[in-house]
Amino acid sequence: MIYYQVSIFSFVLLLVTDITSLIYAADQKSVDIHLEPPYQADRSSIRPSISHAQKKPKPKFAQKMHLISSCNGSYVKTNGTTCGLKEIMIGRCYEYQYMKYQLFLTNQSNVKNCTQLYQAFESAVRYKPYCNMNMSTYEKYFQLALSGVHVINRAMFWSGTYGVTHAYSADGANYITLEDTLAAAMANGLVWCGNENHTDGFDFFSCPNNCKDNRWADLAFWGLASKTFAQLAAGEIYVVLNGSHANDRPAFRNNSYFSDFELPNFRRTGEYRVTKINILLLHSPDKNVTEKCGEKSLVQLENLILAQGFQYACKDDPEELILIMCGNQWKARECQIARHVLRQAWDKKLYGTSLSKRNSHSFLLVCLTALAEIFFLVKF
Ligand code: NAD
């Protein structure tokens, strides 16, 4: 009983004194410097501009100009093709090849012609009704953009973990995601659809994004992108999954791009075959754990991977990813002790000692609480 009381007492003390003082101390030290994450940790939609726009009522004057490009003159936000699609894509292509990602190209003499690439993209979609698209629509574009590329031991896939995965892959410096390839980087986050009645051949007012009678139209670009990227991955690959989805949504689910277009397309034979699939399963701070490695959909995934002849490994929350999650959600309950320990380590690095005695006392209390709770659990 005494252990129970010690535990409860310490825990309450921790709550009223330690956590608040830690937050206070940390906030004091960082004064007015706030590093806001550049995007949400987990991008629920890969096309945030569409989903935001869909919630907004259509601008009245825009309804009248459904056959006029909203991109001429002043900019009007619509549900249609992104204004400046061509310029953005060609600009991204130049930036990718000459500034950012040249190191990823296996053969650095293999520089692509950006105008030609855009033309391959445009001829697949311009003047074409959106719902007529299918999985071969963008074949030429992907062939041109990705020919000669192999991603060896560094390919990273994701499902339900866009933000954390891309923070971790660090624009290709650590790992290479689909979005770090030229073909996907040129189009990522953009919206487009053809319109046979429009002088530009694109619909700048509204894109359906949901063809009831032709599911392949919606999957045409990103489905083929995912499939092609999976075929380029070799050696050990990495997949970052979300083990804290709400509403019992599994970490690995049928009908995801990962399950339908990536997993079935990893090479099993030849020089550029995949050897091992490493699953990194994340549990978001302040959210419930719905699945761990070795449970539920992870068992299903393991069986599928082993049946294809790949080695399988699964790790819950690798430290480097915990740090990224806590970096994005540094006020979360699970991140407080880490914040404190890091503060002390940095004080020591800067000043040779920890500045705050109060922080040391708080930390002792944190440790005591943890010990008391462990003791209580073991005892009872
Ligand atoms: P996810 O569940 O996080 O979905 C990613 C996006 O695709 C979300 O916006 C989701 O709403 C949409 N989506 C998912 N399944 C869909 C379906 N059946 N029909 C229409 N839209 C669907 O993760 P995921 O589905 O596994 O896709 C991520 C993987 O696929 C990554 O490994 C990536 O390589 C690739 N991918 C990238 C993009 C992109 O825009 N960059 C888009 C799709 C797929």
Residues whose N, C-alpha, C, O or C-beta is under 5 A from the ligand:
A	BS01	NAD	S44 S45 I46 R47 F157 W158 S159 G160 T161 L178 E179 W222 S226 N255 S256 Y257 F258
